[in-house]
Amino acid sequence: MKQTKSSPCARAIPAHGGQLSRKERRELARQVQSEQVTLQIVHSNAAGIDVGKNTHYVAVPPDRDAESVRYFDSCTDGLQQMVAWLKKCGITSVALQSTGVYWIALYDLLQEADFEVYLVNARYTKSLPGRKSDVQESQWLMKLHTYGLLPNSFRPPQEIRWLRSYWRQRQNHVRSAASCIHRMDKVLTEMNVRLSSAVTDLSGATGLAIIQAIVDGERDPHELAAYRDPRVKATQEEIARQLHGNWQADLLFRLKQELQGYRFYQTLIAECDQELAQLLRAFPDRSAGVALPEETRKNRRKKKRGNSPQFDLRQLLYLMSGVDLARIDGIDVITAMTVVAEAGYDMSPWPTADHFVSWLRLAPDNRISGDKIIGKGRTPTQNRLSQALKMAASSLKASKTYLGAQFRRLRARRGPAIAVKAMAAKLARLVYNMLRHGMEYVDRGTEFYEQQQRERRLHALTKNAAQLGFQLVPTELSLAGTGTI
């Protein structure tokens, strides 16, 4: 926000972007709410909209209409009347809060009408004190937006939003299918059928075949154990021993319905896969004719999820983005798809990787005063990409890679929570650099990281010894450990 030298609020916002004191916040609120505002106008044709479930309150500058605040119905006709009124008032920029999902239809309609739409996080408007009624809330948003005090939220392009919608729907179906599996296990336990003790995954070939046979009326444990897949470690006798139970009618009915529900969700997941594959193929090819690199042995050993897409998702993501995010340690093709669906493949909205990490709420939330950190807070977020990157970071615990060694060192020094967040930020920076600059990720291995840390410790010890007037002398044992003797 630009300010003139004559502005009495020139000292209200610190140059380093720190938080305002209580006195400064009150002074800024008084200046904005007063009629003799001397802040520089950024959006001269601004309007504020308080979004609600049934009605939307809209405020425009008082000189644009005799009734500067109006409310419109949230149905399509009401939204079209709102757009016509805003155009009549000469409005070009609109600010609205992201209230539930009620803002989505309004946002799309305003964008189609060529308005500059600012989607504002309610957290930013609450940080500045103001009035909170429906009418006054829209006026407050209009004033803040007029003087450029509201930052715009990121929203991906339309084609990425379509992709995100299909992907989120698929994830919902996957979670629903997993709930059916959990309820089937609960019903089997109530029957005293300990199938999960013999079979690791009830959704596997052996588990589903046995459950289907039970629903069809089979009760003989040995006949049920005959459905064992040869890859199962447990023997047929061990499985049969766990299949003695009490076959109550109500429990069998519940088991049948849960199995039907699981099959139904698998059908819905397959339909989502078809739509996703079709949409991904419609994106332009950004691979520049370079073939997809072959998977390394390490990537082949990555555990494939049972609900992986039934098409070559890795190939389509590579053609779409021009890079193979799945080569990063800890990131599989499912996480790579989440990255593209939530943030897109164009990283230009974030000038640097640090901005991207901050948007993901993975940066430290330090409270700074006088160039000193006076407190550390937590920044809660519901960002799906942040959660996916944290899960990817957690999988590095047993990884014999450079990132795995770095995670284990951080975990030993700072604890699991801080290590997961720090490594999630590391993964976010790698993703940003690959998508923005086309960089390739190459794992340097655990040995390289350990040698790097040893050299850093040796450099620090040498420096400390020199400050105390001593000199480090390597022993034969240490030289033999480094292979230099």
Secondary structure as GFF3:
##gff-version 3
##sequence-region A 1 485
A	DSSP	alpha_helix	22	33	.	.	.	ID=ss1
A	DSSP	beta_strand	46	50	.	.	.	ID=ss2
A	DSSP	beta_strand	55	59	.	.	.	ID=ss3
A	DSSP	beta_strand	69	73	.	.	.	ID=ss4
A	DSSP	alpha_helix	76	88	.	.	.	ID=ss5
A	DSSP	beta_strand	93	97	.	.	.	ID=ss6
A	DSSP	alpha_helix	103	112	.	.	.	ID=ss7
A	DSSP	beta_strand	116	120	.	.	.	ID=ss8
A	DSSP	alpha_helix	122	126	.	.	.	ID=ss9
A	DSSP	alpha_helix	134	146	.	.	.	ID=ss10
A	DSSP	alpha_helix	158	190	.	.	.	ID=ss11
A	DSSP	alpha_helix	195	198	.	.	.	ID=ss12
A	DSSP	alpha_helix	205	216	.	.	.	ID=ss13
A	DSSP	alpha_helix	221	225	.	.	.	ID=ss14
A	DSSP	alpha_helix	236	241	.	.	.	ID=ss15
A	DSSP	alpha_helix	249	281	.	.	.	ID=ss16
A	DSSP	alpha_helix	297	300	.	.	.	ID=ss17
A	DSSP	alpha_helix	313	321	.	.	.	ID=ss18
A	DSSP	three_ten_helix	325	327	.	.	.	ID=ss19
A	DSSP	alpha_helix	333	343	.	.	.	ID=ss20
A	DSSP	alpha_helix	353	359	.	.	.	ID=ss21
A	DSSP	beta_strand	365	369	.	.	.	ID=ss22
A	DSSP	beta_strand	372	377	.	.	.	ID=ss23
A	DSSP	alpha_helix	384	394	.	.	.	ID=ss24
A	DSSP	three_ten_helix	395	398	.	.	.	ID=ss25
A	DSSP	alpha_helix	402	414	.	.	.	ID=ss26
A	DSSP	alpha_helix	416	437	.	.	.	ID=ss27
A	DSSP	alpha_helix	445	467	.	.	.	ID=ss28
A	DSSP	alpha_helix	476	482	.	.	.	ID=ss29
###
